[in-house]
Amino acid sequence: MNPNYITVTQLTKYIKYKIDNDVNLDTVYLKGEISNFKAHTRGHFYFTIKDENSRINAVMFSSAASKIKFVPTDGMKILVTGKISVYEATGGYQIYVNEMLEDGVGNLYIAFEQLKKKLEQEGLFDPAKKKKIPKIPTTIGIITAPTGAAIKDILSTIKRRWPLAKTILFPSLVQGEEAASDIVRNINIAKDYDLDVLIIGRGGGSIEDLWPFNEEIVARAIYDLDIPTISAVGHEIDFTIADFVADLRAPTPTGAAEMAVPNVNDVINYLKQLELRLTSNITNHITIKKEHLKKLENSFVLKNPLTIYEVKEQKFDNLFERLLISYKNLVNTNSNKILLINNNLINSMSNLLSKNTNRYNNLIEKLSALNPVLTLKRGYSIVKRDNKVIDSIKKLKKDDIINIELQDGNVVAKVV
């Protein structure tokens, strides 16, 4: 008998066919611990599910992986639903996961805790960044469903407590897959209004109903708002991510309205108290001023006003005497200086005059020596022709008329 040998591929295909057609393996509910978890860039999850004695490879494609609300990690206890099949390339059997839950905890709760931890680490819950809710707002924005108990409770509470406030409703979906994006859209619309405070919320419901307020896009939109925000989602026991990001968390929509506006009766009572305190302060102030005025009226100075003049007069006399003394001292000091300067000036002028006199005499003597009149007195004469002095016989010729100037007169002569 010749054996009928088959290939590995044929065997693997046969085993895969058997497993794929086993109704007991078509839908399997499996629990275990995640190991070797890897998230592929295309969105697929590859990991191992193990218990104390065995393990099985698992694949969760992106179409299913995108629906879970948490990030699987190694060591996490999980509950999965899937189909058992064979991966032909390795011949190994594995489970193709369609749904995944953390063992003992729902998906939404896991997603809530993970997002809460993430945003808290980023500082979105930091109390130091919370904006104060104004004590007396003028305009209040409300993002919630246009119908239902929440909007009715908010509006009736605001009207009862502070009817002066203006309210603007931004009708929004608050439940379902489109609710989160619609809430964000209305938050962006509210930015264009001059709001003093913004209330965001809805009435109670299951965690699934409240889930839009746990979405990351809603949390970041609230955090980026410049408007002080009050979160009012569900009942007092319900907490959402929006509650942690908002500037103030209200236990209910009615509580949000109470936090947003003051009670008109409280304000009236407060104003009355201020009036009483103001009246009391004014009365005390007037009393103090009256007592001060009375003291001034009874003061010695006002009753004896001449004493002020007498003191000032005496002070003036003292100052006047000091001024006279200072003046005399100044005059005496300057008189001596002037006398000294005058003497110095006289001496300087005398010396200068004597010096210039001697110089003048010397110049006179020099001029006398050159004076032509004196020369004539000594017997000399001056010969001129045409009023020009002739100092050489070479300058004369025959028949020239010359003028001879002597000491006591002039003689006209002709050269022969």
Secondary structure, DSSP 4 states (H G I P E B T S, - for coil): -------HHHHHHHHHHHHHT-HHHHSEEEEEEEEEEEE-TTS-EEEEEE-SS-EEEEEE-HHHHTT-SS---TT-EEEEEEEEEEETTTTEEEEEEEEEEETTB-HHHHHHHHHHHHHHHHTTT-GGGPPPPPSS-SEEEEEE-SSSHHHHHHHHHHHHH-TT-EEEEEE---SSTTHHHHHHHHHHHHTTS--SEEEEEE----TTTTGGGG-HHHHHHHHT-SS-EEEEESSTT---HHHHHSSEE-SSHHHHHHHHS--HHHHHHHHHHHHHHHHHHHHHHHHHHHHHHHHHHTSHHHH-THHHHHHHHHHHHHHHHHHHHHHHHHHHHHHHHHHHHHHHHHHHHHHHHHHHHHHHHHHHHHHHHH-HHHHHHTT--EEEETTEE---GGG--TT-EEEEEETTEEEEEE--
